[in-house]
Amino acid sequence: MKLVISIVNNEDARPLIDALMRKGHRATMISTTGGFLREGNATIFVGTEDEKTQEVLSIIRENCHMRTQHVNPLPPVMEPGEMYLPTPIEVEVGGATVFVISVDRFERY
């Protein structure tokens, strides 16, 4: 058995959960916050049999897309009275970061 943990963009989370459920996979979603942009993400946990792991990974790949977004960088530490005019920068967001972990034991009550 495997535990698939995927960290995805909030925009991709609901379509991903729906796609997983349509294929018969159970999933749990929790809201998380990313460290780089400090924006909301979703972390989705899927427990699956070894032979269905590739199917879960394919569903994640099909539903989580990279996109570009303009963000203002965090302001630098400044002295009082200094002025900071942020210049938006383009960054890639979305996609998925996925961890596949072997499960020694699983119980459902």
For each residue, the residues with C-beta under 8 A, 3 or more apart:
1: 47 48 49 50 102 103 106
2: 47 48 49 50 53 100 101 102 103
3: 45 46 47 100 101 102 103
4: 45 46 47 48 53 56 57 60 98 99 100 101
5: 43 44 45 98 99 100 101
6: 16 43 44 46 60 64 96 97 98 99
7: 32 34 41 42 43 44 96 97 98
8: 12 13 16 41 42 43 44 60 64 94 95 96
9: 12 13 41 42 64 67 93 94 95
10: 13 39 40 41 42
11: 94
12: 8 9 15 16 42 63 64 65 94 96
13: 8 9 10 16 17 29 42 44
14: 17 18
15: 12 18 19 63
16: 6 8 12 13 19 20 27 44 59 60 63 64
17: 13 14 20 21 27 29 44
18: 14 15 21 22
19: 15 16 22 23 59 62 63
20: 16 17 23 25 26 27 44 46 56 59
21: 17 18 24 25 26 27
22: 18 19
23: 19 20 55 59
24: 21
25: 20 21 46 48 52 55 56 59
26: 20 21 46 47
27: 16 17 20 21 44 45 46
28: 44 45 46
29: 13 17 42 43 44 45
30: 42 43 45
31: 40 41 42 43
32: 7 40 41 42 43
33: 38 39 40 41
34: 7 37 38 39 40 41
35: 38
36:
37: 34 71 91 93
38: 33 34 35
39: 10 33 34 93
40: 10 31 32 33 34
41: 7 8 9 10 31 32 33 34
42: 7 8 9 10 12 13 29 30 31 32
43: 5 6 7 8 29 30 31 32
44: 5 6 7 8 13 16 17 20 27 28 29
45: 3 4 5 27 28 29 30
46: 3 4 6 20 25 26 27 28 56
47: 1 2 3 4 26 103 106
48: 1 2 4 25 52 53 55 56
49: 1 2 52 53
50: 1 2 53
51:
52: 25 48 49 55 56
53: 2 4 48 49 50 56 57 100
54: 57 58
55: 23 25 48 52 58 59
56: 4 20 25 46 48 52 53 59 60
57: 4 53 54 60 61 98 100
58: 54 55 61 62
59: 16 19 20 23 25 55 56 62 63
60: 4 6 8 16 56 57 63 64 96 98
61: 57 58 64 96
62: 19 58 59
63: 12 15 16 19 59 60
64: 6 8 9 12 16 60 61 94 95 96
65: 12 94 95
66: 92 93 94 95
67: 9 92 93 94
68: 90 91 92 93
69: 90 91 92 93
70: 88 89 90 91
71: 37 88 89 91
72: 86 87 88 89
73: 86 87 89
74:
75: 78 84 86
76: 84
77:
78: 75 82 84
79: 82
80:
81:
82: 78 79
83:
84: 75 76 78
85:
86: 72 73 75
87: 72 73
88: 70 71 72
89: 70 71 72 73
90: 68 69 70
91: 37 68 69 70 71
92: 66 67 68 69 95
93: 9 37 39 66 67 68 69
94: 8 9 11 12 64 65 66 67
95: 8 9 64 65 66 92
96: 6 7 8 12 60 61 64
97: 6 7
98: 4 5 6 7 57 60
99: 4 5 6
100: 2 3 4 5 53 57
101: 2 3 4 5
102: 1 2 3
103: 1 2 3 47 106
104:
105:
106: 1 47 103
107:
108:
109:
